[in-house]
Amino acid sequence: MNIFRNFIIMKTISFFLVFWIVQSLFNLQALAQENLVPNPSFEDTLGCPDSEDQIHYAEGWIKYSLSTSTPDYYNACANPAFYGVPNCGGGYQQSKSGNAHAAVATFAGPISDYREHIGIQLTSTLVIGHKYFVSFYTVMAEAFGFGTPSNNIGVRLSTVPYSGNNPVPIDNFAHVHSSTIINDTINWIRVSGSIIADSAYKYVIVGNFFDDANTDTLTYDSLSNQSYYYIDDICVSTDSLCNVSTTIYDKRAHNKFHVFPNPVDDHLTIQAINPLQISRSINAKIFDKSGRVLFQEDLSHDQLTFNLSSINPGFYILRIQGEGPGLLYTCKIVKL
């Protein structure tokens, strides 16, 4: 009887041990495949674009170049269709995946070193010494005036965020970029590479970080003097396949804050649901539709109130950012 009982116990232990090993391997594989770029194909939207310079309508993404630059957002929901998909401002183009994509200028003949960059905070900080794979897809626009192919479109990682008032530097450095000129206006081209993280990078930026002297172009005619590229499916991962479909968009911050009332007449309140979990400084910003910062303040306690009585009725964007994962929150605010 004891022999039989011991046999059953050992068999049970073996079963749970095998189960634990398989589950652990599954969890490690899932973690390895995670894309650290939230909203990598621009599908999560705060609104349908109806003009240029509206990349901030794609949840989490903002302009990281000069305030005078105009990176664009295209979505099939757009009206007019000029900012839609596939009828884009730069010509007819389906998205690489889904129904949306972004676009940036990488060269503008008449304006020296004119660049457009877009960026977003990663869902978790890169670990120093670890290897990461970086990729994105791009295709050249073909519309009138945009027919100058260029090289150097790429990705740069950063430990700090940038903005229109503090643009990313044009200093001839990118972590991953295309050294060859891309002139395909039909097929999406994958640009990829790998890095060993030498810093605790928190942000990913897309565009051309090289100046005119270090950027090669092709001139087809005198009327086409700008380089303009669509961007889709951006990925930073420990998985070499960098599959965008495995993206885990971290929305835990939505369970950490109450934002009320919304719609709002005058006073908008941001309240931490559990102040004990908010142990670090958190910055809250309110943007208008053009991406201009109207209000900004640190949420150092459990509650913060903005007085919106001075702004016109319409919709605005609230963004809350902090140090750790789960502290990236974006939502639409309706001002009555």
Secondary structure by P-SEA (a helix, b strand, c coil): caaaaaaaaaaaaaaaaaaaaaaaaaaaaaaaaccccccccccccccccccccccccccccccccccccccbbbbcccccccccccccccccccccccccbbbbbcccccccbbbbbbbbbccccccccbbbbbcbbbbbbbcccccccccccbbbbbccccccccccccccccccccccccccccbbbbbbccccccccccccccccccccccbbbbbccccccbbbbbbcccccccccccccccccccccccccccccccccccbbbbbcccccccccbbbbbbbcccccccbbbbccccccccccccccbbbbbbbbbccccccbbbbbbbcc
